[in-house]
Amino acid sequence: MLSLIGAPCDAGANTAGSALGPDALRRAGIQHGLQKMGCKVEDLGDLHIVTPEKNTAVQGYRNFHEVLAWNCAVRSAVANVLKEGNVPVLLGGDHSLAMGSISAVSAHCRREHKVLRVVWLDAHADFNTASTSITGNMHGMPLTVLCGQGPPELTQLGGFSPALQASQIHLLGVRSIDPEEQRALRRAALSMVTMRHIHGRGIVQAMNAALADIDPGMHVHVSFDVDCIDPLVLPGVSTPEEGGLQLDTLRYCMARIAQTGCVASVDLVELNPLADPTGKSAERAVELLTVLLNPDWERHVQRPFDWAEHAG
């Protein structure tokens, strides 16, 4: 059973609009699309919080109390779904929400003695801290928090810290990294397949490398930030970065991840309907999610046109 959880939060971002993401995904037919391919789906509706004081920075973390409240709500909701033996699909909302979802997933895996891997699809590395971030926006910080750096209220969301080791994370599609963030990523030795790697090695080899250590029986959490897609294809995001993944390439990536048979929790975040009033961005996000969660993933594992193979 797939359990849809809406989290209409944009407190972690610098642009309003991602709070409208859950509603846009529903209007784009997310439940029907998943059911159409044979999945059992329940929609748990949107989470709600008692809104704390807004626009309050704590130690350089913008909207700290609001982001914390949302992540506490997300952690509890995701934990409940996992306890029931279902697959949580978090509909964001900005990417700061992954602190709550992955904290719950990590605690679940610890209890169930499951090995956890996180596949992080994103234009950005999201490995900033308050001291390295230019903006203080917390949607650029979830991975550092999950790796144990940051206020204890966030790093301890799952009851222990760190929720993740760097070796459990695979970044895919990254093309925008702040200078200090780059140094932190090197120190942490995160596995990262950038767009430069994809253009140089080709998507097939890139995915082989990204999924090399995923074995049957593992719990794979996919954190899908839709800004990993090129904004010419999917413009409905708050922080567009040119030169992203094309639609056929990302379909292939999703099918390869599905092929592992290990996908057990998902975030779908950073859709901003205000940036694309046509609704096409939401429809494409839904389409890609259905590939990721489709039991009939085989038909999508077709090699896309690979620029690396045709270079020269």
JOTA-V541389 format. One record per backbone hydrogen bond with DSSP energy under -1.0 kcal/mol. CO is the residue of the C=O (numbers start at 1). NH is the residue of the N-H. If there is no record, write none. Layout:
<<CO;NH> <CO;NH>>
This chain:
<<1;87> <2;42> <3;89> <4;44> <5;91> <6;47> <7;9> <9;94> <10;13> <12;139> <17;20> <18;21> <20;24> <21;25> <22;26> <23;27> <24;28> <25;30> <26;29> <29;33> <30;34> <31;35> <32;36> <34;39> <35;38> <40;2> <42;4> <45;6> <56;64> <58;61> <61;58> <63;67> <64;68> <65;69> <66;70> <67;71> <68;72> <69;73> <70;74> <71;75> <72;76> <73;77> <74;78> <75;79> <76;80> <77;81> <78;82> <79;83> <80;84> <81;86> <82;85> <87;3> <88;266> <89;5> <90;268> <91;7> <93;270> <94;97> <95;98> <96;99> <97;101> <98;102> <99;103> <100;104> <101;105> <102;106> <103;107> <104;108> <105;109> <106;110> <107;111> <108;112> <109;114> <115;219> <117;221> <118;170> <119;223> <120;172> <121;225> <123;175> <123;176> <126;143> <129;133> <136;62> <137;140> <138;141> <140;128> <141;145> <142;146> <143;147> <144;149> <145;148> <146;163> <146;164> <151;154> <151;155> <152;156> <154;157> <156;159> <165;168> <166;169> <168;118> <170;120> <171;193> <172;122> <174;195> <178;182> <179;183> <180;184> <181;185> <182;186> <183;187> <184;188> <185;189> <185;190> <191;171> <193;173> <194;198> <195;199> <196;200> <197;201> <198;202> <202;206> <203;207> <204;208> <205;209> <206;210> <207;211> <211;214> <215;218> <219;117> <220;264> <220;265> <221;119> <222;267> <223;121> <224;269> <225;228> <226;229> <228;245> <230;233> <230;234> <235;237> <236;272> <245;230> <246;250> <247;251> <248;252> <249;253> <250;254> <251;255> <252;256> <253;257> <254;258> <255;259> <257;260> <258;261> <262;220> <265;222> <266;90> <267;224> <268;92> <269;226> <272;275> <273;276> <276;279> <279;283> <280;284> <281;285> <282;286> <283;287> <284;288> <285;289> <286;290> <287;291> <288;292> <289;293> <297;300> <298;301> <300;302> <306;310>>
